[in-house]
Amino acid sequence: MAKYETMLVVSTAADEEATAALVAKFKALIEANGTIENVEDWGKRKLAYPINDETEGYYVVTTFESAPEFPAELDRVYRITDGVLRSLTVVKE
């Protein structure tokens, strides 16, 4: 088991309920494959540059522990999910 940190930027084009549902979906996915240590909900923030003509995103940072194979699967699910603007998963020391 290794420690990881993932940052997720979700589109704010949909309503707040859809954004919360998307964030809850990823929390459940991480819990099913590992142990969540901390979830920091940064909320809506201005993006450094426009992504898909959007200037704001909803940020969530999650620290978790899982098997080494899981972060690749998590990134794959991030990429194929509508509403995810950007994501980054890194190993914590």
JOLIN-V796453 format. One record per pair of residues at least 24 apart in sequence whose ideal C-beta (glycine too) atoms are under 10 Angstrom apart, sorted by the first residue. I is the first residue (numbers start at 1). J is the second residue. D is the distance in whole Angstrom. If there is no record, write none. Layout:
# JOLIN-V796453
i=I j=J d=D
i=I j=J d=D
This chain:
# JOLIN-V796453
i=1 j=34 d=8
i=1 j=35 d=8
i=1 j=64 d=10
i=1 j=65 d=5
i=1 j=66 d=7
i=1 j=67 d=7
i=1 j=68 d=8
i=1 j=70 d=10
i=2 j=34 d=9
i=2 j=64 d=10
i=2 j=65 d=7
i=2 j=66 d=7
i=2 j=67 d=8
i=2 j=68 d=6
i=2 j=70 d=9
i=2 j=71 d=9
i=2 j=91 d=6
i=2 j=92 d=8
i=2 j=93 d=10
i=3 j=34 d=10
i=3 j=35 d=10
i=3 j=37 d=7
i=3 j=63 d=7
i=3 j=64 d=7
i=3 j=65 d=5
i=3 j=66 d=9
i=3 j=90 d=10
i=3 j=91 d=7
i=3 j=92 d=4
i=3 j=93 d=8
i=4 j=30 d=9
i=4 j=34 d=8
i=4 j=37 d=10
i=4 j=62 d=9
i=4 j=63 d=7
i=4 j=64 d=6
i=4 j=65 d=7
i=4 j=66 d=7
i=4 j=68 d=9
i=4 j=70 d=8
i=4 j=71 d=6
i=4 j=74 d=8
i=4 j=89 d=6
i=4 j=90 d=7
i=4 j=91 d=6
i=4 j=92 d=6
i=5 j=37 d=9
i=5 j=38 d=9
i=5 j=40 d=10
i=5 j=61 d=7
i=5 j=62 d=7
i=5 j=63 d=5
i=5 j=64 d=8
i=5 j=71 d=10
i=5 j=88 d=9
i=5 j=89 d=7
i=5 j=90 d=6
i=5 j=91 d=8
i=5 j=92 d=5
i=6 j=30 d=8
i=6 j=60 d=9
i=6 j=61 d=7
i=6 j=62 d=5
i=6 j=63 d=8
i=6 j=64 d=7
i=6 j=71 d=7
i=6 j=74 d=7
i=6 j=75 d=8
i=6 j=78 d=8
i=6 j=87 d=7
i=6 j=88 d=7
i=6 j=89 d=4
i=6 j=90 d=8
i=7 j=40 d=9
i=7 j=42 d=9
i=7 j=59 d=7
i=7 j=60 d=7
i=7 j=61 d=5
i=7 j=62 d=8
i=7 j=86 d=8
i=7 j=87 d=7
i=7 j=88 d=5
i=7 j=89 d=8
i=7 j=90 d=9
i=8 j=42 d=10
i=8 j=57 d=9
i=8 j=58 d=8
i=8 j=59 d=7
i=8 j=60 d=5
i=8 j=61 d=8
i=8 j=62 d=7
i=8 j=74 d=10
i=8 j=78 d=7
i=8 j=81 d=10
i=8 j=84 d=7
i=8 j=85 d=9
i=8 j=86 d=8
i=8 j=87 d=5
i=8 j=88 d=8
i=8 j=89 d=9
i=9 j=42 d=9
i=9 j=45 d=9
i=9 j=47 d=8
i=9 j=51 d=8
i=9 j=54 d=10
i=9 j=56 d=10
i=9 j=57 d=4
i=9 j=58 d=7
i=9 j=59 d=6
i=9 j=60 d=8
i=9 j=78 d=10
i=9 j=84 d=7
i=9 j=85 d=5
i=9 j=86 d=4
i=9 j=87 d=7
i=9 j=88 d=9
i=10 j=44 d=10
i=10 j=57 d=6
i=10 j=58 d=4
i=10 j=59 d=8
i=10 j=60 d=7
i=10 j=81 d=9
i=10 j=83 d=6
i=10 j=84 d=6
i=10 j=85 d=7
i=10 j=86 d=9
i=10 j=87 d=9
i=11 j=51 d=8
i=11 j=52 d=8
i=11 j=54 d=6
i=11 j=56 d=9
i=11 j=57 d=7
i=11 j=58 d=8
i=11 j=82 d=8
i=11 j=83 d=5
i=11 j=84 d=7
i=11 j=85 d=5
i=12 j=44 d=6
i=12 j=45 d=10
i=12 j=47 d=10
i=12 j=54 d=7
i=12 j=55 d=9
i=12 j=56 d=5
i=12 j=57 d=6
i=12 j=58 d=5
i=12 j=83 d=9
i=12 j=85 d=9
i=13 j=52 d=9
i=13 j=53 d=9
i=13 j=54 d=6
i=13 j=56 d=9
i=13 j=57 d=10
i=13 j=83 d=8
i=13 j=85 d=10
i=14 j=58 d=10
i=14 j=82 d=9
i=14 j=83 d=6
i=16 j=44 d=9
i=16 j=58 d=9
i=18 j=83 d=7
i=19 j=44 d=9
i=19 j=57 d=10
i=19 j=58 d=5
i=19 j=60 d=10
i=19 j=83 d=8
i=20 j=58 d=9
i=21 j=83 d=10
i=22 j=58 d=9
i=22 j=60 d=9
i=22 j=81 d=7
i=22 j=82 d=9
i=22 j=83 d=5
i=22 j=84 d=8
i=23 j=58 d=7
i=23 j=60 d=5
i=23 j=62 d=9
i=23 j=83 d=10
i=25 j=77 d=9
i=25 j=81 d=8
i=25 j=83 d=10
i=26 j=60 d=8
i=26 j=62 d=8
i=26 j=74 d=8
i=26 j=77 d=8
i=26 j=78 d=8
i=26 j=81 d=8
i=26 j=84 d=9
i=26 j=87 d=9
i=27 j=60 d=8
i=27 j=62 d=7
i=27 j=64 d=9
i=29 j=70 d=9
i=29 j=73 d=9
i=29 j=74 d=7
i=29 j=77 d=7
i=29 j=78 d=10
i=30 j=62 d=6
i=30 j=63 d=10
i=30 j=64 d=5
i=30 j=65 d=10
i=30 j=66 d=7
i=30 j=70 d=8
i=30 j=71 d=10
i=30 j=74 d=7
i=31 j=64 d=8
i=31 j=66 d=10
i=32 j=66 d=10
i=32 j=70 d=10
i=33 j=64 d=9
i=33 j=66 d=5
i=33 j=67 d=7
i=33 j=69 d=9
i=33 j=70 d=5
i=33 j=71 d=10
i=33 j=73 d=7
i=33 j=74 d=8
i=34 j=64 d=5
i=34 j=65 d=5
i=34 j=66 d=3
i=34 j=67 d=7
i=34 j=70 d=6
i=34 j=71 d=9
i=34 j=74 d=9
i=35 j=63 d=10
i=35 j=64 d=6
i=35 j=65 d=5
i=35 j=66 d=7
i=36 j=62 d=6
i=36 j=63 d=7
i=36 j=64 d=5
i=36 j=65 d=8
i=36 j=66 d=10
i=37 j=62 d=8
i=37 j=63 d=5
i=37 j=64 d=6
i=37 j=65 d=6
i=37 j=92 d=9
i=38 j=62 d=7
i=38 j=63 d=4
i=38 j=64 d=8
i=39 j=63 d=8
i=39 j=64 d=9
i=47 j=85 d=8
i=47 j=86 d=9
i=51 j=85 d=5
i=51 j=86 d=7
i=52 j=85 d=7
i=54 j=85 d=7
i=56 j=85 d=10
i=57 j=84 d=10
i=57 j=85 d=5
i=57 j=86 d=7
i=58 j=83 d=9
i=58 j=85 d=9
i=59 j=85 d=10
i=59 j=86 d=10
i=60 j=87 d=10
i=61 j=88 d=10
i=62 j=89 d=9
i=63 j=92 d=7
i=64 j=89 d=9
i=64 j=92 d=9
i=65 j=92 d=9
